[in-house]
Amino acid sequence: MLLKSIVYSGNNEEIITGLDEIKYNLEVKGIKLGISEVIENTTHFIKIFCGQGDFTRRAEINFNLYLSMLIYKFLCREFFSKKIDGFINETYFFLKEEEISEVKNLCIKGFLGEGKIKDESEVYCINRKNSIIKKITDFISENDEINIQGYIRFRIKEMEEDFESIVDKIIEKYMVEKEYDEFIKLLKYFVDIQECKIDEVNIFASKSGEYRISDRHGNDITDKMSEGINATGFNSGSTKDDLIMSGLITLAPKKVIIHCLDYFTNKELVETIKKVFEGRVDFCDSCKSCKELMKNLIKN
């Protein structure tokens, strides 16, 4: 049974390779396809057949989805080669040449949406990618013959907003991370110019999310952490996490020991401490105090 007719011009090995991969992926699912090709001048006419016994609504949906993903990759390439430079130069004219190069590399990954999902930004990009793929799938479902290059040529405009939204989100994340990196450099500078006021700071986290801060002898130094915090970039009136970070910068300890890491609800605080006090941070979950905290015997 004829499943779909596909037309394209020129020698495009990626289309053949892509169709072969679709054929293989469906065979893994127990669906066998046949492919025949006729070439007239430089135009390729490909017919995809599915055995009568293998043809089901599910087989058709799977094939349409795989074909949509193949066409999506060609759309990405079209946007990247002809549209992205103009969009970035017009919208993000303040970016430097090396920054644009970095952003474009990130956009390639963002368009493909491959790998593990790490944050909300990547979720957004995947949702936009799925939006484009759905538009392609709807078109494929409604048409028996698909002219791949014709579709890309006439439909790329329709997809521009989705691609541009992905670029916006990627650049937004890039700028936030760049600002964060600059902030880390500033904090490291503060630490470097500060005179070391204490050899060691121990930070304990409890199951309830509270902190206890002590010196190497076990003396509580929370009040000492509060001294001079206005000299840092943190707002002393905000959170306990800010108090810890600003206090550490003020004291500039030679060593920071983080106890019971699993109890730290704010992992970003830990990462910031590691970056600002690079080479000075140790972790502990086996000392007497850690064991007592794990048993919830120490109350903060």
C-alpha positions, 0 to 999 in steps of 0.5 A: 500500500502506498504510504507517501510520495516524496519529491526532491531535486538534485543530489541530496544524500541526506534525504536518502539517508534519512529515509533509510533511517526511518525505514530502519526505525519502523522495522524495529517496531515491526513495521516493514517499508518498501522504497522505490525511486524514479529519477527524471532529469534532476528530480527524484520521485520516491514512493514509500510502500507499507505492506497491507498487513503492516499498515495501521493508523499507528504505522502512519502516525509514526512514519509522519512523525519521523518524516517531520523530524527529518524535514525539521532538520532541513528547516533548521539548516535553512533558517541557520544559513539564511535568516539567523545572522540578520535576526541576531545582527538586528536584534542583538547588535550589541553582541561582539563578534566572538559572542555571536559565534558562541551564541550561534553554536548554542543555537544549533544545539537549541534547535536540535533539542538533543540531550538531557533537559537541564533547565526551564530554558531548554524546556522552552526550546523543546516546546518551540521545536515541537510546535514546528514539528507539529506544523510539519506533521499536520501538513504531511498528514493532509498531503499524499505527496511531499515536495521537501524543497518546495515545502521548506522554501514556502513554509520557512517564513511560517516557522520564523517566529518559532525559530526566533523565539528559540534564539531569543531564549538561548541568548537570554540564558547566555546573557544571564550566565555571562553576567553570573560569570562576571559576578563570580569574577568580582566576588573572587576579586573581593576575596583576593583583596581581603585579608584572611580573618579566619582560617576555617569556616564550617557550614552545616545544613540540617534536614529542615534547611537551616544552617549552622556556621562555626569556626574550626573549634566549633564556635558559632560565628554567625554574628561574625559573618554579619560584620562588614557585609555591606562591603560586598555586592550582596543585600544584607537584608535578604536571605540567609544564603546571601548572609552566608555568601557575603560573610564568607567574602568578608572573612575570606577564610583559607578553607570552607568545609561544607557539611551534609551537602544533601541537606542544602536546598539551594545547590546554587549557593554551593556552586557559587561558594565552590567557584568563588573559593576555588581550591579552598572548599572541602566537603564532609558527611562523616564527622561527628557533627554530620552524623548528629545532623543526619540523625536530626539531633542538632537543632538550629 
